[in-house]
Amino acid sequence: MERESRIYVAGHQGMVGSAILRCLETAGFEDISTRSHGELDLTDSRAVEEFFASERPEYVFLAASKVGSVPTSTYPATVLRENLAVELNVLEAAYRYGVRRLLFLAGSYIYPRSAPQPVKEEYLLTGKPEADSEAYAIARIAGIKLCQAYNRQYGTNFISAVSAYLYGPGSGFEPESSYLLPALIREFHGAKEGRREHIVVWGTGSSRRELLHVDDLADACVYLMDNYSGEEIVNVGSGRDVSVEELARMIGEVVGYEGDIVFDASRPDAIPSMLLDASKLNNMGWRARIPLREGIERAYEWFLDQGNRSESASSLR
Ligand SMILES: NC(=O)c1ccc[n+]([C@@H]2O[C@H](COP(=O)([O-])OP(=O)(O)OC[C@H]3O[C@@H](n4cnc5c(N)ncnc54)[C@H](OP(=O)(O)O)[C@@H]3O)[C@@H](O)[C@H]2O)c1
């Protein structure tokens, strides 16, 4: 990409899209198009066509998706229909309007639940994904296959990246939609504010998670856009996982919680996440740069900035 290239970031108000936008702006790209979901519904094929016809983007980051707090097991039809529609419409328009390169994004949930760890790219479609996220996984796998099919049939340059579990700015801290790391930050912050003597974490604490800061993912996306044109998918990960116990203790330190942490083994463990094998991307010359501790400090600052700051929640600076 050149500094003056026309770039479209789809889903720029989401966690991943906003991080890609920050990364591009910081790097000095000057001609970036964005549209909110309200301004451009990507499930509307005519609207998508009109947008590409008028904006003529040369590079597209496809980070729009129906995900967030929508439980895929409760709304599988919505998840499948909307994600497939976005993929069909954006890829077709990108082909018809001569986009030079498009980056498609998926997550580690696309891999078989029982895949050997760390998970290599070639394990895709060697088994069934997690049942709870099946609809989402199938939609994303279809998107990857669609990218490859367009490349073969029309000579397009659509590439796909598979990200590890993300954290950082943009992740939901609401109780009903919180994933593990934001949920722990919220709990530890509440325990500190309430001066609670101990905090209970469900499970044995032995379940493991790979965590990638969303700013690292964004950096990798821009790197791939500049340096990769292969058909095969590429894993983006930090290369290491931590136990829930290590994570909880680190978050406790960052938040400044001084009470005890009790692991309640009678409660279920968090579902372990996949550890991705990122050696392919590492061998191309890219590595995650944000250490977990620093990333958690940034995530906590962001949490405080969302209106959760109080007298006792001192700044980390
Ligand atoms: N978050 C993770 O841990 C994670 C991990 C691995 C991979 N990924 C991948 O990253 C991508 C983005 O995920 P994310 O976490 O950034 O999701 P997100 O925070 O929910 O953002 C998705 C964005 O897409 C927009 N959108 C949804 N449907 C749309 C439509 N029909 N038309 C236009 N915009 C639409 C949403 O707008 P509204 O909110 O207004 O609907 C939102 O701004 C996905 O492909 C996901 O698989 C995420």
The ligand as an SDF file (V2000), in Angstrom:
LIG
                    3D

 48 52  0  0  0  0  0  0  0  0999 V2000
  -12.9810  -10.0940   18.9990 N   0  0  0  0  0  0  0  0  0  0  0  0
  -12.2470  -11.2110   18.9290 C   0  0  0  0  0  0  0  0  0  0  0  0
  -11.8110  -11.7890   19.9690 O   0  0  0  0  0  0  0  0  0  0  0  0
  -11.8710  -11.7810   17.5830 C   0  0  0  0  0  0  0  0  0  0  0  0
  -10.9690  -12.8350   17.5610 C   0  0  0  0  0  0  0  0  0  0  0  0
  -10.5930  -13.3650   16.3550 C   0  0  0  0  0  0  0  0  0  0  0  0
  -11.1080  -12.8510   15.1630 C   0  0  0  0  0  0  0  0  0  0  0  0
  -11.9860  -11.8320   15.1890 N   0  0  0  0  0  0  0  0  0  0  0  0
  -12.5270  -11.3910   13.8920 C   0  0  0  0  0  0  0  0  0  0  0  0
  -12.4940  -10.0030   13.7200 O   0  0  0  0  0  0  0  0  0  0  0  0
  -13.6120   -9.5680   12.9350 C   0  0  0  0  0  0  0  0  0  0  0  0
  -14.2900   -8.4210   13.6280 C   0  0  0  0  0  0  0  0  0  0  0  0
  -14.6050   -8.7880   14.9610 O   0  0  0  0  0  0  0  0  0  0  0  0
  -14.8060   -7.7060   16.1150 P   0  0  0  0  0  0  0  0  0  0  0  0
  -14.4840   -8.3870   17.3860 O   0  0  0  0  0  0  0  0  0  0  0  0
  -14.1470   -6.4260   15.7650 O   0  0  0  0  0  0  0  0  0  0  0  0
  -16.3990   -7.5140   16.0410 O   0  0  0  0  0  0  0  0  0  0  0  0
  -17.2480   -6.2670   16.5910 P   0  0  0  0  0  0  0  0  0  0  0  0
  -16.5100   -5.5290   17.6450 O   0  0  0  0  0  0  0  0  0  0  0  0
  -18.6100   -6.8090   16.8900 O   0  0  0  0  0  0  0  0  0  0  0  0
  -17.3290   -5.3240   15.3060 O   0  0  0  0  0  0  0  0  0  0  0  0
  -18.0110   -5.7130   14.1510 C   0  0  0  0  0  0  0  0  0  0  0  0
  -18.4010   -4.4500   13.4050 C   0  0  0  0  0  0  0  0  0  0  0  0
  -19.0680   -4.8400   12.2130 O   0  0  0  0  0  0  0  0  0  0  0  0
  -20.2400   -4.0450   12.0920 C   0  0  0  0  0  0  0  0  0  0  0  0
  -21.2660   -4.7480   11.3210 N   0  0  0  0  0  0  0  0  0  0  0  0
  -21.9250   -5.8760   11.6630 C   0  0  0  0  0  0  0  0  0  0  0  0
  -22.8030   -6.1940   10.7050 N   0  0  0  0  0  0  0  0  0  0  0  0
  -22.7150   -5.2240    9.7540 C   0  0  0  0  0  0  0  0  0  0  0  0
  -23.4000   -4.9800    8.5280 C   0  0  0  0  0  0  0  0  0  0  0  0
  -24.3600   -5.8040    8.0920 N   0  0  0  0  0  0  0  0  0  0  0  0
  -23.0540   -3.8820    7.8130 N   0  0  0  0  0  0  0  0  0  0  0  0
  -22.0930   -3.0370    8.2480 C   0  0  0  0  0  0  0  0  0  0  0  0
  -21.4060   -3.2110    9.3990 N   0  0  0  0  0  0  0  0  0  0  0  0
  -21.7340   -4.2980   10.1370 C   0  0  0  0  0  0  0  0  0  0  0  0
  -20.7040   -3.8160   13.5110 C   0  0  0  0  0  0  0  0  0  0  0  0
  -21.5620   -2.7290   13.5880 O   0  0  0  0  0  0  0  0  0  0  0  0
  -22.7640   -2.7460   14.6580 P   0  0  0  0  0  0  0  0  0  0  0  0
  -22.1260   -3.0160   15.9990 O   0  0  0  0  0  0  0  0  0  0  0  0
  -23.3730   -1.3780   14.5200 O   0  0  0  0  0  0  0  0  0  0  0  0
  -23.6800   -3.8600   14.2280 O   0  0  0  0  0  0  0  0  0  0  0  0
  -19.3550   -3.5540   14.2030 C   0  0  0  0  0  0  0  0  0  0  0  0
  -18.9590   -2.2170   14.0810 O   0  0  0  0  0  0  0  0  0  0  0  0
  -14.4910  -10.8090   12.7610 C   0  0  0  0  0  0  0  0  0  0  0  0
  -14.2550  -11.3380   11.4880 O   0  0  0  0  0  0  0  0  0  0  0  0
  -14.0050  -11.7510   13.8030 C   0  0  0  0  0  0  0  0  0  0  0  0
  -14.1540  -13.0880   13.4050 O   0  0  0  0  0  0  0  0  0  0  0  0
  -12.3690  -11.2640   16.3710 C   0  0  0  0  0  0  0  0  0  0  0  0
  1  2  1  0
  2  3  2  0
  2  4  1  0
  4  5  1  0
  4 48  2  0
  5  6  2  0
  6  7  1  0
  7  8  2  0
  8  9  1  0
  8 48  1  0
  9 10  1  0
  9 46  1  0
 10 11  1  0
 11 12  1  0
 11 44  1  0
 12 13  1  0
 13 14  1  0
 14 15  2  0
 14 16  1  0
 14 17  1  0
 17 18  1  0
 18 19  2  0
 18 20  1  0
 18 21  1  0
 21 22  1  0
 22 23  1  0
 23 24  1  0
 23 42  1  0
 24 25  1  0
 25 26  1  0
 25 36  1  0
 26 27  1  0
 26 35  1  0
 27 28  2  0
 28 29  1  0
 29 30  1  0
 29 35  2  0
 30 31  1  0
 30 32  2  0
 32 33  1  0
 33 34  2  0
 34 35  1  0
 36 37  1  0
 36 42  1  0
 37 38  1  0
 38 39  2  0
 38 40  1  0
 38 41  1  0
 42 43  1  0
 44 45  1  0
 44 46  1  0
 46 47  1  0
M  CHG  2   8   1  16  -1
M  END
$$$$
